[in-house]
Amino acid sequence: MQSAGGPSVLQVIEKDLRAPRAGEVRLIQDAIGLNFVDTMIRKGQYPMALPAVPGFEAAGTITEVGSGVEGLSVGDRVAYFFSEGAYATERIIPTAPLIRLPADISNETAATFLAKGGTAWMGMRGLHDLKSADTVLVLGASGSVGAILSRWAKSLGATVIGVAGSPDKFDKVAAGATHALRAGEPDIAAKIRAIAPDGVDVVYDLVGRATFALGVSSVRDGGVIAAMGAASGQPAPAPDLVRRGVDVRSGGTPQYVRGPAVEIATSQLWDALRSGIFDDLETARYPFDEIARAHDDMDNRRLSGLPVLIA
């Protein structure tokens, strides 16, 4: 993209690639992950030097290796997340962020789940160490990360209260949670307290300002609010949380899923995928040259499933 703005700023162009240098590989990408933060970057909410190639998650096959590359060879299937420049059918990339894919995990599956699953893992193992006895509230449970987090936490034994952001996504939330509620329904705070009279152990807030007050009223004294998203804006301060001993934790996935944690998180994600707990989640596939349409659908909450670009 040459400038920040609406979906139309995303233009597909052809570009010659140089040969990989030391510590780099050439990668043909056939699946590229789409994430809500991509739309925020496109709009200029997270500044990037322009012109820029957005996106940070993809999977593909190595076709050429630079000097000094060890442990990776031509023909290896790999994936990565949180490495800028992912919106490309082919690219040169350093080996550091690359994750070798198991034989039973397809490129499309990896590109669809890696960043979103990694963010869910951060919530359950980084911002809060989830226990099977926990009761959790997922605000934004109908979104991609919320849907994954709800199902994963439930599979680990937690009682999950999922809140759907829109009526048409209630069934999706109900399929992944122990209890499902609709955002904005009358007495929603009282309904949460009826399920968890002392309050929930942890609130996973994937929305931000619009839902933060509900999280504050729902968390138990001494509990945790994991602030994992701010699509509706940054929440206003809530001074009473200090008196109640509530710990508000936040942070980006790269802060928690790095170093040895990358292997741990991805291994557990692959196992969760193999277990079938995400099988009911649909995939919204977009041809690579329809990236603008994909962003328009993300902007307007029209996604029919977890979004991925197919090159």
C-alpha positions in Angstrom: 0.0 0.0 0.0 1.2 3.5 -0.9 -0.9 5.3 1.8 -3.2 4.6 4.7 -6.9 4.4 4.1 -9.8 2.2 3.1 -9.5 -1.3 1.5 -8.9 0.3 -1.9 -5.3 1.3 -0.9 -4.4 -2.4 -1.1 -3.1 -2.9 -4.6 -1.6 -6.1 -6.1 1.6 -5.4 -8.0 4.4 -7.5 -9.4 7.9 -7.2 -8.1 11.2 -9.0 -8.8 12.8 -10.7 -5.9 16.5 -10.7 -5.1 18.3 -13.9 -4.1 18.2 -14.8 -0.4 21.2 -13.5 1.6 22.9 -15.2 4.5 20.3 -16.5 7.0 17.4 -16.0 4.6 15.2 -18.2 2.4 13.0 -17.7 -0.5 9.4 -18.8 0.3 6.5 -19.4 -2.0 3.4 -18.7 0.1 0.1 -20.3 -0.7 -1.8 -19.3 2.4 -1.7 -16.0 4.2 -3.4 -15.2 7.4 -5.8 -12.3 7.8 -6.2 -10.6 11.2 -8.2 -7.7 12.5 -5.0 -5.8 13.4 -4.3 -5.8 9.6 -7.2 -3.4 9.1 -5.9 -1.1 11.9 -2.5 -1.0 10.2 -4.1 -0.3 6.9 -6.0 2.6 8.4 -2.8 4.1 9.8 -3.7 3.4 13.5 -0.4 1.6 13.8 2.0 3.6 11.6 4.2 1.9 9.1 6.8 3.3 6.8 5.2 3.7 3.4 5.0 2.2 0.8 4.5 -1.1 2.7 3.5 -4.7 2.3 1.0 -5.4 5.2 0.3 -8.7 6.8 2.4 -10.7 9.3 1.3 -14.4 9.0 1.6 -16.9 6.2 2.7 -20.5 5.3 4.4 -21.9 2.3 7.3 -23.9 0.9 11.0 -23.0 0.8 12.4 -22.8 -2.8 15.9 -21.4 -2.2 18.2 -21.0 0.9 20.9 -18.4 1.5 24.3 -19.1 2.9 24.6 -20.2 6.5 21.1 -21.5 6.8 20.9 -24.6 9.0 18.0 -26.9 9.8 15.9 -25.8 6.8 16.1 -27.0 3.2 14.4 -26.5 -0.1 11.0 -28.2 -0.1 10.4 -27.7 3.6 6.9 -26.4 4.5 7.1 -23.6 7.1 4.9 -20.9 8.6 5.4 -17.7 10.6 3.6 -15.1 12.4 4.4 -11.5 13.5 6.8 -10.9 10.6 5.8 -7.9 8.5 5.4 -8.2 4.7 3.2 -11.3 4.6 0.8 -10.1 1.8 2.8 -11.7 -1.0 2.7 -14.8 -3.1 6.5 -15.1 -2.7 9.0 -13.4 -0.5 12.5 -13.4 1.0 12.4 -13.8 4.7 15.0 -14.4 7.6 14.8 -17.9 9.0 14.4 -16.7 12.6 10.6 -16.6 12.7 10.0 -19.7 10.6 8.3 -22.7 12.1 8.6 -26.1 10.4 5.1 -27.6 9.9 4.2 -31.1 10.9 3.1 -33.4 8.0 -0.5 -33.4 9.2 -0.9 -29.6 9.5 -1.7 -28.0 6.1 -0.3 -24.7 5.0 -3.9 -23.3 5.0 -4.6 -24.5 8.5 -1.3 -23.0 9.8 -1.9 -19.6 8.2 -5.5 -19.6 9.5 -4.8 -20.6 13.1 -1.2 -19.6 14.0 -1.5 -16.0 15.0 -5.1 -16.3 16.3 -4.3 -19.5 18.2 -1.0 -18.0 19.5 -3.0 -15.1 20.8 -5.5 -17.4 22.5 -2.5 -19.4 24.0 -1.1 -16.1 25.3 -4.4 -15.4 27.1 -4.5 -18.9 28.7 -0.8 -19.3 29.5 0.8 -15.8 29.4 -1.7 -13.3 30.8 -3.3 -15.9 33.0 -2.4 -19.5 33.8 -5.8 -21.1 33.1 -6.9 -23.9 35.5 -9.7 -26.4 34.9 -11.6 -25.0 37.9 -11.7 -21.5 36.4 -14.8 -19.8 35.3 -14.0 -17.4 32.5 -15.8 -14.6 30.6 -15.0 -14.1 27.0 -16.0 -10.7 25.7 -15.9 -10.8 21.9 -16.4 -14.6 21.8 -17.9 -14.4 18.3 -14.6 -13.1 16.8 -11.9 -15.3 15.5 -9.6 -15.2 18.5 -12.6 -15.4 20.9 -14.0 -18.4 19.1 -10.7 -20.2 19.4 -10.1 -19.2 23.0 -13.6 -20.3 24.1 -13.3 -23.7 22.6 -9.7 -24.3 23.8 -10.5 -23.1 27.4 -13.6 -25.3 27.5 -11.6 -28.3 26.3 -9.2 -27.8 29.2 -12.1 -28.0 31.7 -12.9 -24.3 32.3 -16.4 -23.0 32.5 -16.7 -20.6 29.7 -19.3 -17.7 29.5 -19.2 -16.4 25.9 -20.7 -13.1 24.9 -21.8 -12.7 21.3 -21.3 -9.2 19.8 -24.2 -9.6 17.4 -27.4 -11.7 17.4 -26.5 -13.5 14.2 -23.4 -14.9 15.8 -25.1 -16.2 18.9 -25.2 -19.8 17.7 -21.4 -19.7 16.9 -20.7 -18.6 20.5 -23.1 -21.1 22.0 -21.3 -23.9 20.2 -18.0 -23.0 21.8 -19.0 -21.9 25.3 -20.5 -23.5 28.3 -22.9 -20.6 28.6 -23.7 -18.0 25.8 -25.1 -14.5 26.2 -25.9 -11.7 23.8 -24.1 -8.4 24.2 -26.6 -5.7 25.2 -29.3 -8.0 26.4 -31.2 -6.8 29.5 -29.5 -7.6 32.9 -26.5 -9.3 31.2 -24.4 -8.5 34.3 -26.9 -10.1 36.6 -27.0 -13.2 34.3 -23.3 -13.5 34.5 -23.4 -13.3 38.3 -26.1 -15.9 38.3 -23.6 -18.3 36.7 -20.7 -17.1 38.8 -22.1 -15.6 42.0 -18.7 -14.5 43.3 -17.6 -13.3 39.9 -15.5 -15.0 37.2 -11.9 -15.8 37.7 -10.7 -14.2 34.5 -12.2 -11.9 31.9 -10.8 -12.2 28.4 -11.7 -8.8 26.9 -11.1 -8.9 23.1 -13.1 -5.7 22.4 -11.9 -2.9 24.7 -13.8 0.3 25.7 -17.3 -1.0 24.7 -17.1 -4.1 27.0 -14.6 -3.1 29.7 -17.3 -2.0 32.2 -19.1 -5.3 31.9 -15.8 -7.1 32.6 -15.2 -5.0 35.7 -18.6 -5.8 37.1 -18.2 -9.5 36.4 -14.7 -10.3 37.7 -14.3 -11.6 41.2 -12.3 -9.7 43.8 -8.7 -10.8 43.3 -9.4 -11.9 39.7 -7.8 -11.1 36.4 -8.9 -9.0 33.5 -6.9 -10.0 30.4 -7.1 -7.0 28.1 -6.4 -8.6 24.7 -8.1 -6.2 22.2 -9.1 -2.6 21.7 -11.2 -2.7 18.5 -13.7 -0.3 20.2 -10.9 1.9 21.7 -8.9 1.9 24.8 -10.9 1.4 28.0 -11.4 4.1 30.6 -9.6 3.7 33.9 -11.5 1.9 36.7 -9.9 3.0 40.0 -12.0 0.6 42.1 -10.1 -2.4 40.7 -7.1 -1.6 42.9 -9.2 -1.8 46.0 -10.7 -5.0 44.8 -7.3 -6.6 44.1 -8.2 -7.1 40.4 -5.2 -7.4 38.2 -5.5 -5.9 34.7 -3.0 -7.5 32.4 -2.2 -6.7 28.8 0.4 -7.2 26.2 1.0 -8.2 22.6 1.3 -11.8 21.5 5.0 -11.4 20.5 5.9 -10.5 24.0 4.6 -13.8 25.3 5.0 -16.2 22.4 8.8 -15.9 21.8 11.9 -17.9 22.3 11.2 -21.4 23.8 7.5 -20.4 24.2 7.0 -20.5 20.4 7.6 -24.3 20.3 5.5 -24.8 23.4 2.6 -22.7 22.1 2.6 -24.1 18.5 2.9 -27.7 19.7 -0.1 -27.3 22.0 -2.0 -25.6 19.2 -1.3 -28.4 16.8 -2.5 -30.9 19.4 -5.7 -28.9 19.9 -6.3 -28.9 16.2 -5.8 -32.6 16.0 -8.2 -33.1 18.9 -11.0 -31.7 16.7 -12.1 -28.9 19.1 -12.0 -26.4 16.3 -13.6 -28.5 13.6 -16.9 -26.6 13.7 -15.2 -23.3 12.9 -15.6 -22.4 9.2 -12.9 -20.8 7.1 -13.5 -17.7 4.9 -11.2 -18.2 1.9 -10.3 -15.2 -0.3 -8.3 -15.4 -3.6 -5.1 -13.4 -3.2 -6.2 -10.7 -5.7 -9.4 -10.1 -3.7 -7.5 -8.8 -0.7 -9.5 -5.5 -0.8 -12.8 -7.4 -0.6 -11.4 -9.4 2.4 -10.5 -6.2 4.2 -13.9 -4.7 3.4 -15.6 -7.7 4.9 -13.4 -7.5 8.0 -14.2 -3.8 8.3 -17.9 -4.4 8.2 -18.0 -7.6 10.3 -19.2 -9.7 7.3 -16.8 -12.6 7.8 -18.3 -16.1 7.4 -15.4 -17.8 9.2 -11.8 -17.5 10.0 -10.3 -15.5 7.2 -7.4 -16.6 5.0 -5.9 -15.5 1.6 -5.3 -18.3 -0.8 -2.5 -17.6 -3.3 
